[in-house]
Amino acid sequence: MYADEVLSFSKSLSEELKNLRRDFHQYPELSFKEFETARKIAIYMKELGCEVEENVGKTGVVALLKGAYDGPTIAIRADIDALPVKEMTGLPCASKNEGVMHACGHDIHTTCALGAAKILASLKDELQGSIKFIFQPAEEINLGAKAMIEEGVLENPDVSMIFGLHNNPEIPIGKVGVKEGPLMAAVDSTFITVMGKGGHAAYPHRVIDPIVCTSSIVMNLQTIVSRNVDPQKAAVISFGSISGGMANNVIPDEVKLLGTVRTFDEDLRDSIENWMKRTVENTASSLGCQVELNYRRDLPALINHPEATKIAMKAALEIFDEDSIVVPIPSMGGEDFALYQKRVPGCYFWLGVGNPDIDAVHPWHSPHFKADEEALPLGAALLALTALIACESNESCNTK
């Protein structure tokens, strides 16, 4: 069903997709500043005959491709923002915007979605339903999906299912990772302020030292995962910033501690917040300090829906072969695609872009990040065929 036609057309777009991707790569833009990126996307989608809405969620683009027959509305989402990273790849298409880089490969996601749109537009007269393309800003700061959802991106018409992909340099080119259930972790942020009584560092007995207290808090919090969390469940508590004091001989009044918590299980997520509160407050009290803990829940875990995953797997088996389907190991990284999945069934998969022969081995967010562009037609074909199968599946109408 359409597989050969989709894959053949996608391969014929290979050079066009490479050129699109290189253009996006050379001119990356930071979260909520993707003005030129959005403009290019809107032009491309209008030329395909889509109904295009711009400035959704500030800098997002939504394009609706209506089929010839009634049916569900299936969404394809691609994130479009870049990172504040200085590119060090040495590629001819390296970033021309100083200090900004597509170091997470969102240019790949955008290009695959555009390719899928061109494939699906060519099949418009046979399309049973509509495809809503969501080009989302600000994924890197966890705010883009929220902004677009609040502006009704999943409504008018209502979306029945949603699909998306992320490149993965740990998966070889020609392979794809698809799995039901948890794929990426919930993301929580912690903000701790430890308040003591500052003074001369030569007279520690006359002060209440928030630095020593903060150090104890950091160490004690590590026992939550090692001694409270079931070893068969995954959790991370990490701290990325400690700030306090300005001089080597002055004990400050307060210290600030910033961290992150990652989990897959919602009950465990609740428990960790409570355990952290207990540990922080009791540690501070034992050392004579006051403490404030702000625990912020940023994103839920990304959980692939059974029926949506079944559709994605069916498409993957057509575009790839059975030996090229890998079951990915869930990542403790976060992804705001999870916010869409809280409202409609969805599946997110990982597109292999790794190739050591071209040094495409570096992780997301590295200044050396590279991707094998031969993945572009595969990603476009996979998104397109997944949407086609979803449109023709009664399940996509009944699992909202």
C-alpha positions as CSV (number, residue, x, y, z in Angstrom):
1,M,0.0,0.0,0.0
2,Y,1.8,3.1,-1.3
3,A,5.2,1.9,0.1
4,D,7.0,1.5,-3.2
5,E,5.6,4.7,-4.5
6,V,6.5,6.7,-1.4
7,L,10.0,5.4,-1.2
8,S,10.7,5.9,-4.9
9,F,9.4,9.5,-4.8
10,S,11.4,10.2,-1.6
11,K,14.6,8.9,-3.1
12,S,14.0,11.2,-6.1
13,L,13.9,14.1,-3.7
14,S,17.3,13.3,-2.2
15,E,19.3,16.2,-3.6
16,E,16.4,18.6,-2.9
17,L,16.3,17.4,0.7
18,K,20.1,17.8,1.1
19,N,20.0,21.3,-0.2
20,L,17.1,22.2,2.1
21,R,18.9,20.7,5.1
22,R,22.2,22.5,4.3
23,D,20.4,25.8,4.0
24,F,18.7,25.4,7.4
25,H,22.0,24.2,8.8
26,Q,23.9,27.3,7.6
27,Y,21.3,29.7,9.1
28,P,20.3,28.3,12.5
29,E,18.2,30.3,14.9
30,L,17.6,30.1,18.6
31,S,14.4,29.2,20.4
32,F,11.5,31.7,19.7
33,K,13.8,33.5,17.2
34,E,13.3,31.2,14.3
35,F,11.9,33.9,12.1
36,E,13.7,33.2,8.9
37,T,13.4,29.4,9.3
38,A,9.7,29.8,9.8
39,R,9.4,32.0,6.7
40,K,11.1,29.5,4.5
41,I,8.9,26.7,5.8
42,A,5.8,28.7,5.2
43,I,6.8,29.4,1.6
44,Y,7.5,25.8,0.9
45,M,4.3,24.5,2.4
46,K,2.2,27.1,0.6
47,E,3.7,26.0,-2.7
48,L,2.5,22.5,-2.0
49,G,-1.1,23.8,-1.7
50,C,-1.4,23.6,2.1
51,E,-3.4,26.0,4.3
52,V,-0.6,27.7,6.2
53,E,-0.9,29.5,9.5
54,E,2.2,31.4,10.8
55,N,3.3,32.8,14.1
56,V,1.7,30.0,16.1
57,G,3.2,29.8,19.5
58,K,5.2,32.9,18.5
59,T,7.3,31.5,15.7
60,G,5.7,28.2,14.8
61,V,4.2,27.2,11.5
62,V,1.1,25.0,11.0
63,A,0.2,23.7,7.6
64,L,-2.9,21.6,6.8
65,L,-3.0,19.3,3.7
66,K,-6.6,18.3,3.0
67,G,-7.2,15.0,1.3
68,A,-9.8,14.2,-1.3
69,Y,-11.8,12.0,1.1
70,D,-13.1,12.4,4.6
71,G,-11.0,10.9,7.4
72,P,-9.0,11.6,10.5
73,T,-6.5,14.4,10.9
74,I,-3.0,13.0,11.5
75,A,-0.2,15.3,12.7
76,I,3.4,15.3,11.9
77,R,5.6,17.4,14.2
78,A,9.1,18.7,13.6
79,D,11.1,21.0,15.9
80,I,12.9,23.9,14.2
81,D,15.2,25.6,16.7
82,A,19.0,25.5,17.2
83,L,21.4,25.7,20.1
84,P,23.8,28.4,21.4
85,V,26.8,26.3,20.3
86,K,29.8,27.3,18.3
87,E,30.1,24.9,15.4
88,M,33.4,23.1,15.0
89,T,32.6,20.5,12.3
90,G,34.5,22.3,9.4
91,L,31.7,21.3,7.0
92,P,31.1,23.4,3.9
93,C,27.6,24.0,5.1
94,A,28.7,25.0,8.7
95,S,26.7,27.6,10.5
96,K,27.1,31.2,9.4
97,N,25.4,32.5,12.5
98,E,28.2,32.9,15.0
99,G,27.6,30.9,18.2
100,V,24.5,29.2,17.0
101,M,24.4,25.7,15.6
102,H,21.9,22.9,14.7
103,A,23.8,20.7,17.2
104,C,20.8,18.6,17.9
105,G,19.8,18.0,14.3
106,H,16.5,19.9,14.2
107,D,17.4,20.9,10.6
108,I,17.1,17.2,9.8
109,H,13.7,16.9,11.4
110,T,12.4,19.9,9.6
111,T,13.7,18.7,6.3
112,C,12.2,15.2,6.7
113,A,8.8,16.8,7.5
114,L,9.0,19.0,4.4
115,G,9.9,15.9,2.3
116,A,7.0,14.0,3.8
117,A,4.7,17.0,2.9
118,K,5.9,16.9,-0.7
119,I,5.3,13.2,-0.9
120,L,1.8,13.4,0.6
121,A,0.9,16.4,-1.5
122,S,1.6,14.2,-4.6
123,L,-1.0,11.7,-3.2
124,K,-3.5,14.3,-2.2
125,D,-6.2,12.9,-4.5
126,E,-6.0,9.5,-2.8
127,L,-5.6,10.8,0.8
128,Q,-8.3,9.7,3.2
129,G,-8.2,12.5,5.7
130,S,-6.0,15.4,6.4
131,I,-2.4,15.9,7.5
132,K,-1.5,18.7,9.9
133,F,2.2,19.6,9.8
134,I,3.4,21.2,13.1
135,F,6.7,23.0,12.7
136,Q,7.5,23.8,16.4
137,P,9.8,26.4,17.9
138,A,11.7,26.3,21.2
139,E,11.9,22.6,21.9
140,E,15.4,23.2,23.3
141,I,13.9,25.3,26.2
142,N,10.9,23.0,26.7
143,L,8.4,25.8,25.8
144,G,7.5,25.4,22.2
145,A,5.0,22.5,22.4
146,K,3.3,24.1,25.3
147,A,2.9,27.4,23.4
148,M,1.5,25.7,20.3
149,I,-0.9,23.5,22.3
150,E,-2.2,26.5,24.2
151,E,-2.9,28.2,20.8
152,G,-5.0,25.2,19.7
153,V,-2.6,23.4,17.3
154,L,-4.3,20.0,18.1
155,E,-7.7,21.5,17.3
156,N,-9.7,22.8,14.3
157,P,-9.6,20.1,12.9
158,D,-9.0,17.9,15.9
159,V,-5.9,15.7,15.6
160,S,-6.5,12.0,16.0
161,M,-2.8,10.9,16.1
162,I,0.6,12.5,16.1
163,F,4.0,11.3,14.9
164,G,7.5,12.6,15.0
165,L,11.1,11.6,14.7
166,H,14.5,12.5,16.2
167,N,17.8,11.7,14.5
168,N,20.1,9.5,16.5
169,P,23.9,9.3,15.7
170,E,24.1,6.2,18.0
171,I,21.9,4.3,15.5
172,P,23.6,3.5,12.1
173,I,22.4,5.0,8.9
174,G,19.8,2.8,7.3
175,K,18.2,1.8,10.6
176,V,15.4,3.1,12.7
177,G,14.5,2.7,16.4
178,V,10.8,2.1,17.2
179,K,9.3,0.9,20.5
180,E,6.1,1.0,22.4
181,G,6.0,2.6,25.9
182,P,8.7,4.8,27.6
183,L,11.3,6.3,25.2
184,M,12.4,9.5,26.9
185,A,12.3,10.6,30.5
186,A,10.2,13.2,32.4
187,V,12.2,16.4,33.1
188,D,12.0,18.2,36.4
189,S,14.1,21.1,37.6
190,T,15.2,21.9,41.1
191,F,16.1,25.3,42.6
192,I,17.6,25.2,46.1
193,T,18.6,28.2,48.1
194,V,20.6,27.5,51.3
195,M,20.7,30.4,53.8
196,G,23.3,30.7,56.6
197,K,25.1,33.5,58.3
198,G,28.2,34.8,56.5
199,G,31.4,36.1,58.0
200,H,35.2,35.7,58.0
201,A,36.4,32.4,56.8
202,A,39.1,32.4,59.4
203,Y,36.4,32.2,62.2
204,P,34.0,29.5,61.0
205,H,32.7,29.0,64.6
206,R,31.2,32.5,64.4
207,V,29.1,31.8,61.2
208,I,26.6,29.4,59.9
209,D,28.3,28.0,56.7
210,P,25.9,27.5,53.8
211,I,28.7,26.1,51.6
212,V,29.3,23.2,53.9
213,C,25.5,22.7,54.2
214,T,25.1,22.8,50.4
215,S,27.8,20.2,50.0
216,S,26.1,17.9,52.5
217,I,22.8,18.4,50.7
218,V,24.3,17.4,47.4
219,M,25.9,14.2,48.8
220,N,22.8,13.2,50.8
221,L,20.5,13.6,47.8
222,Q,22.6,11.0,46.0
223,T,21.3,8.4,48.4
224,I,17.8,8.8,47.1
225,V,18.5,6.9,43.9
226,S,20.9,4.4,45.5
227,R,18.8,3.7,48.6
228,N,15.2,4.7,48.0
229,V,14.5,4.0,44.3
230,D,13.8,0.4,43.3
231,P,17.0,-0.8,41.4
232,Q,14.8,-2.0,38.6
233,K,13.5,1.5,37.9
234,A,15.4,4.3,36.3
235,A,16.0,7.7,37.9
236,V,18.6,10.5,37.8
237,I,19.3,13.3,40.3
238,S,22.0,15.6,39.0
239,F,23.2,19.2,39.8
240,G,24.7,21.5,37.2
241,S,25.3,24.7,39.1
242,I,26.4,25.7,42.6
243,S,26.9,29.4,43.2
244,G,27.8,31.3,46.3
245,G,30.5,33.7,47.6
246,M,33.0,35.9,45.9
247,A,36.2,35.6,47.9
248,N,38.3,32.8,49.3
249,N,38.3,34.2,52.8
250,V,34.6,35.2,53.1
251,I,31.9,32.7,54.0
252,P,28.7,33.9,52.2
253,D,25.2,34.3,53.5
254,E,23.7,32.0,50.9
255,V,24.3,29.4,48.2
256,K,22.2,28.5,45.2
257,L,22.0,25.0,43.8
258,L,20.4,24.1,40.5
259,G,19.7,20.6,39.3
260,T,17.5,18.2,37.3
261,V,15.6,15.0,38.0
262,R,14.7,12.4,35.4
263,T,12.2,9.6,35.7
264,F,9.9,7.4,33.6
265,D,7.4,6.3,36.3
266,E,4.9,8.9,37.5
267,D,4.6,7.5,41.0
268,L,8.3,7.5,41.4
269,R,8.4,11.1,40.2
270,D,6.0,12.0,43.0
271,S,8.1,10.1,45.6
272,I,11.4,11.7,44.5
273,E,10.0,15.1,45.0
274,N,8.9,14.2,48.5
275,W,12.2,12.5,49.3
276,M,14.1,15.5,48.1
277,K,12.1,17.9,50.3
278,R,12.7,15.7,53.4
279,T,16.4,15.3,52.7
280,V,17.0,19.0,51.9
281,E,15.1,20.3,54.9
282,N,16.5,17.9,57.4
283,T,20.1,18.3,56.3
284,A,19.8,22.1,56.4
285,S,18.2,21.9,59.9
286,S,20.9,19.7,61.2
287,L,23.5,22.3,60.2
288,G,21.6,25.4,61.4
289,C,20.7,26.7,58.0
290,Q,17.4,27.7,56.4
291,V,16.5,26.4,53.0
292,E,14.0,26.9,50.1
293,L,13.3,24.2,47.6
294,N,11.4,24.9,44.4
295,Y,10.6,21.7,42.5
296,R,9.4,22.4,38.9
297,R,7.9,19.8,36.7
298,D,8.9,20.7,33.1
299,L,7.9,17.8,30.9
300,P,6.2,14.4,31.3
301,A,7.9,11.2,30.1
302,L,7.6,10.5,26.4
303,I,5.4,7.3,26.3
304,N,4.6,5.8,22.8
305,H,1.0,4.8,22.5
306,P,0.4,1.1,21.6
307,E,-1.8,1.7,18.5
308,A,0.3,4.6,17.2
309,T,3.4,2.5,17.6
310,K,1.8,-0.4,15.7
311,I,1.2,2.0,12.8
312,A,4.7,3.4,12.9
313,M,6.2,-0.1,13.0
314,K,4.1,-1.2,10.1
315,A,5.4,1.8,8.1
316,A,9.0,1.2,9.2
317,L,8.9,-2.4,8.0
318,E,7.9,-1.2,4.6
319,I,10.5,1.6,4.3
320,F,13.3,-0.4,6.0
321,D,13.6,-4.2,6.4
322,E,13.1,-6.2,9.5
323,D,16.8,-6.4,10.3
324,S,17.0,-2.6,10.2
325,I,14.4,-2.1,13.0
326,V,16.1,-1.7,16.3
327,V,14.5,-1.6,19.8
328,P,16.0,1.6,21.3
329,I,17.2,1.8,24.8
330,P,15.1,4.6,26.5
331,S,17.0,7.8,27.0
332,M,17.1,9.9,30.2
333,G,17.0,13.0,28.0
334,G,13.6,14.8,27.7
335,E,11.5,15.9,24.7
336,D,8.4,18.1,24.7
337,F,6.8,15.9,22.1
338,A,5.5,14.2,25.2
339,L,3.1,17.1,25.8
340,Y,1.3,16.3,22.5
341,Q,1.1,12.6,23.6
342,K,-0.7,13.7,26.8
343,R,-3.6,14.8,24.6
344,V,-3.6,12.5,21.6
345,P,-2.1,9.0,20.9
346,G,1.4,9.4,19.3
347,C,4.6,7.7,18.5
348,Y,8.1,9.1,18.3
349,F,10.9,7.2,16.7
350,W,14.7,7.5,16.2
351,L,16.1,7.8,12.8
352,G,19.6,6.4,12.4
353,V,22.1,9.0,11.1
354,G,25.4,7.5,12.5
355,N,28.3,6.8,10.1
356,P,31.9,6.6,11.4
357,D,33.2,6.9,7.8
358,I,32.1,10.6,7.8
359,D,32.7,11.2,11.5
360,A,28.9,11.2,12.2
361,V,29.5,9.7,15.7
362,H,29.3,12.7,18.0
363,P,26.4,13.1,20.4
364,W,23.5,15.6,20.4
365,H,24.6,19.1,21.5
366,S,28.3,18.5,20.6
367,P,30.0,21.3,18.5
368,H,31.2,18.4,16.3
369,F,27.7,16.9,15.7
370,K,27.3,15.5,12.2
371,A,24.7,13.4,10.5
372,D,24.6,11.2,7.4
373,E,22.3,13.0,5.0
374,E,21.4,9.7,3.3
375,A,18.9,9.4,6.1
376,L,16.8,12.4,4.8
377,P,14.8,10.5,2.2
378,L,14.3,7.6,4.6
379,G,13.0,9.9,7.3
380,A,10.7,11.7,4.8
381,A,9.3,8.4,3.5
382,L,8.8,7.0,7.0
383,L,6.8,10.0,8.1
384,A,4.8,10.1,4.9
385,L,3.9,6.4,5.0
386,T,3.1,6.4,8.7
387,A,0.6,9.2,8.1
388,L,-0.9,7.4,5.2
389,I,-1.4,4.2,7.2
390,A,-2.8,6.2,10.1
391,C,-5.3,7.9,7.8
392,E,-6.6,4.6,6.5
393,S,-6.7,2.9,10.0
394,N,-9.9,2.9,11.9
395,E,-7.8,2.8,15.1
396,S,-6.6,6.4,14.5
397,C,-10.2,7.5,14.7
398,N,-11.1,5.6,17.9
399,T,-8.1,5.9,20.2
400,K,-8.2,9.6,21.1
